[in-house]
Amino acid sequence: MNEFVEAKVDFKWQEPKKTYDVIIIGGGGHGLAAAYFLATRHGITDVAVLERKYIGGGNSGRNTTVIRANYGIPESVRFYKRSVDLYFQLEEETDRWIMHKQKGLVWLAHSEAHVRQEKARAELNTALGAETSYVTPSEIKEICPQIDITGSGQWPVLGGSYHPAGSTARHDRVNWALAEGAMKRGAHIHQRTEVQDLIIENNQIKGVVTNHGKMYANKVLCAVGGHVTSIGDMAGLRLPIRTHPLQAYVTNHYAQSFGPIISSTSLYFYISQTARGEILLGAEIDKQPSYSYRSGYHFLQTCSFRAMTMFPFLRDLRINRQWGGVCDMSADYSPIMSKTEIDGFYITSGWGTWGFKAIPASGESMAALIATDETPDLIAPFSLDRFKRDRTMADRGSAGTH
Ligand SMILES: Cc1cc2nc3c(=O)[nH]c(=O)nc-3n(C[C@H](O)[C@H](O)[C@H](O)COP(=O)(O)OP(=O)(O)OC[C@H]3O[C@@H](n4cnc5c(N)ncnc54)[C@H](O)[C@@H]3O)c2cc1C
């Protein structure tokens, strides 16, 4: 049976209106979550989500679904911890099975510098409630028997950090659960509706121009993932974002159970097992900025080579599928959740390679910001003007594979 058939998602598609209280550009996880939390936490349901393709067709349906809070600066740990907590309750809250599974996550250290970094990460995370512990090579071998702790004699594992809350969830189901929850409370979602321009009068947002005509709202949220600089251009905003492709692939079915999520900070790859039993691998972003969704052989070759040094069993598997998405990489590797210089125009961006895990907390926080026009404390450090104020939130060591 198709694993999605029994989900029976109850979408209520509506005819577009001319005017809404809030328009959200982008039907990825962040746009859908903002609509969901506007409806459920603030009773704001006169909302339209405008999606140029189909919901979840961007990165929110293309990612490798790692959820974690083991970041390197306090502001990020607090924010992602909130998101991890919301993920743990999302199935009950939406009454949808999003296939959330706690697996535990290990970050491998292959150098003394990385050992120190992972020890510091464990201390900081734990102090802020995101439990993480330093683990020795033999403890890592116990957590993941498949690992070659010598790294094929080339990349010996010297230690690592273990974050038990590390988990995954089925990305489509997360998108659909949030979309359904928003729609059944009255929000509209319009697919195949591309925003081509913004309507701004006297520095106040008034609406958007789409391929189906104009739509008006005094509050507009931009949640378009890797396409954010195009919308920024329409608003006359220069954003500290570059778009880079990111690729991933899955193998055929691996008969044994591969329990945790493992990431190597030196070899720049990460590995986990899907619910279907495939082994899922990802690596760093493509070096060349681009809006291309194409995936290529070079990625497969280099990622597989590195992964096989730590996990020799991969040699016996075949590659089944590969794909790519386009990531909105911020200059300091942290997100931007913010008002802008344009009144009523909000932005959630800079989600790069790490934004799936952030969907619930970003949706909750952006909904509060839009509803009240007050920036919640949790996201205040991530405002756009931090780049002007020289208050960047550099956390490169937590951006996974860079
Ligand atoms: C291969 C890969 C692996 C990843 N792995 C992880 C991971 O393991 N963990 C993690 O936390 N994150 C991961 N990420 C990052 C994560 O997927 C993204 O940060 C997150 O999904 C961003 O969500 P979003 O809603 O901002 O953007 P998207 O999901 O990309 O949604 C934006 C939407 O806006 C639409 N849009 C664009 N322009 C317009 C327009 N003009 N008008 C209307 N609609 C428009 C797009 O069609 C798209 O559907 C990964 C990303 C990729 C590509």
PDBQT file of the ligand as one rigid body, heavy atoms in Angstrom, charges set to zero:
ROOT
HETATM    1  C1  LIG A 501      18.643  18.261   0.105  1.00  0.00    +0.000 C 
HETATM    2  C2  LIG A 501      18.247  19.066   1.318  1.00  0.00    +0.000 A 
HETATM    3  C3  LIG A 501      18.399  18.505   2.576  1.00  0.00    +0.000 A 
HETATM    4  C4  LIG A 501      18.024  19.238   3.711  1.00  0.00    +0.000 A 
HETATM    5  N1  LIG A 501      18.088  18.627   4.925  1.00  0.00    +0.000 NA
HETATM    6  C5  LIG A 501      17.636  19.264   6.030  1.00  0.00    +0.000 A 
HETATM    7  C6  LIG A 501      17.617  18.586   7.282  1.00  0.00    +0.000 A 
HETATM    8  O1  LIG A 501      17.977  17.409   7.375  1.00  0.00    +0.000 OA
HETATM    9  N2  LIG A 501      17.161  19.274   8.368  1.00  0.00    +0.000 N 
HETATM   10  C7  LIG A 501      16.763  20.566   8.291  1.00  0.00    +0.000 A 
HETATM   11  O2  LIG A 501      16.394  21.136   9.321  1.00  0.00    +0.000 OA
HETATM   12  N3  LIG A 501      16.732  21.226   7.098  1.00  0.00    +0.000 NA
HETATM   13  C8  LIG A 501      17.152  20.605   5.979  1.00  0.00    +0.000 A 
HETATM   14  N4  LIG A 501      17.136  21.240   4.751  1.00  0.00    +0.000 N 
HETATM   15  C9  LIG A 501      16.696  22.650   4.694  1.00  0.00    +0.000 C 
HETATM   16  C10 LIG A 501      15.190  22.742   4.736  1.00  0.00    +0.000 C 
HETATM   17  O3  LIG A 501      14.611  21.859   3.800  1.00  0.00    +0.000 OA
HETATM   18  C11 LIG A 501      14.751  24.182   4.390  1.00  0.00    +0.000 C 
HETATM   19  O4  LIG A 501      15.490  25.101   5.156  1.00  0.00    +0.000 OA
HETATM   20  C12 LIG A 501      13.281  24.394   4.689  1.00  0.00    +0.000 C 
HETATM   21  O5  LIG A 501      12.499  23.378   4.105  1.00  0.00    +0.000 OA
HETATM   22  C13 LIG A 501      12.867  25.761   4.158  1.00  0.00    +0.000 C 
HETATM   23  O6  LIG A 501      11.475  25.856   4.198  1.00  0.00    +0.000 OA
HETATM   24  P1  LIG A 501      10.769  27.111   3.526  1.00  0.00    +0.000 P 
HETATM   25  O7  LIG A 501       9.322  26.972   3.784  1.00  0.00    +0.000 OA
HETATM   26  O8  LIG A 501      11.466  28.350   3.980  1.00  0.00    +0.000 OA
HETATM   27  O9  LIG A 501      11.141  26.992   1.973  1.00  0.00    +0.000 OA
HETATM   28  P2  LIG A 501      10.543  26.017   0.858  1.00  0.00    +0.000 P 
HETATM   29  O10 LIG A 501      10.115  24.719   1.433  1.00  0.00    +0.000 OA
HETATM   30  O11 LIG A 501      11.538  25.991  -0.236  1.00  0.00    +0.000 OA
HETATM   31  O12 LIG A 501       9.226  26.746   0.410  1.00  0.00    +0.000 OA
HETATM   32  C14 LIG A 501       9.240  27.953  -0.309  1.00  0.00    +0.000 C 
HETATM   33  C15 LIG A 501       8.113  27.897  -1.303  1.00  0.00    +0.000 C 
HETATM   34  O13 LIG A 501       7.970  29.175  -1.908  1.00  0.00    +0.000 OA
HETATM   35  C16 LIG A 501       7.561  28.964  -3.241  1.00  0.00    +0.000 C 
HETATM   36  N5  LIG A 501       7.843  30.198  -4.007  1.00  0.00    +0.000 N 
HETATM   37  C17 LIG A 501       9.053  30.655  -4.397  1.00  0.00    +0.000 A 
HETATM   38  N6  LIG A 501       8.904  31.824  -5.058  1.00  0.00    +0.000 NA
HETATM   39  C18 LIG A 501       7.569  32.090  -5.082  1.00  0.00    +0.000 A 
HETATM   40  C19 LIG A 501       6.784  33.127  -5.617  1.00  0.00    +0.000 A 
HETATM   41  N7  LIG A 501       7.356  34.156  -6.281  1.00  0.00    +0.000 N 
HETATM   42  N8  LIG A 501       5.437  33.091  -5.463  1.00  0.00    +0.000 NA
HETATM   43  C20 LIG A 501       4.845  32.065  -4.800  1.00  0.00    +0.000 A 
HETATM   44  N9  LIG A 501       5.558  31.034  -4.272  1.00  0.00    +0.000 NA
HETATM   45  C21 LIG A 501       6.902  31.057  -4.403  1.00  0.00    +0.000 A 
HETATM   46  C22 LIG A 501       8.363  27.752  -3.690  1.00  0.00    +0.000 C 
HETATM   47  O14 LIG A 501       7.749  27.113  -4.795  1.00  0.00    +0.000 OA
HETATM   48  C23 LIG A 501       8.369  26.898  -2.432  1.00  0.00    +0.000 C 
HETATM   49  O15 LIG A 501       7.348  25.917  -2.425  1.00  0.00    +0.000 OA
HETATM   50  C24 LIG A 501      17.513  20.564   3.596  1.00  0.00    +0.000 A 
HETATM   51  C25 LIG A 501      17.368  21.123   2.317  1.00  0.00    +0.000 A 
HETATM   52  C26 LIG A 501      17.712  20.384   1.182  1.00  0.00    +0.000 A 
HETATM   53  C27 LIG A 501      17.541  20.991  -0.170  1.00  0.00    +0.000 C 
ENDROOT
TORSDOF 0
